[in-house]
């Protein structure tokens, strides 16, 4: 007989959702070795779906924050590096491209940032009422 289970699948699901699907962070939360979480997730289609859902929600949050920051004309660069890092590393399935070495003078993340910034600023081209017009 194996060791007793220290946590239920429901507790693991909750930890995975709270930790944005990051297995090692969920393991810390549950005070177990990350390999235990990895094995449990790999054995369960339901837990794999929870991880997928948690990561999708985190990506939605990052995209929402990006939109908010791009519309913020008073502080346009606030947290932009962290947001772009997350999108570049987790958002490939939605069209965000990770940094790749290319023969260009600018790296991909800078080009992506400029492209996204221009796109969203065009979409939200209205100035706040308290901002003086140029």
Secondary structure, 3 states (H helix, E strand, C coil): CCCCCCCCHHHHHHHHHHCCCCHHHHHHHHCCCHHHHHHHHHHCHHHHHHHHHHHHHHHHHHHHHHHHHHHCCCCCCCCHHHHHHHHHHHCHHHCCCCCCCCCCCCCHHHHHHHHHHHHHHHHCCCCCCCCCCC
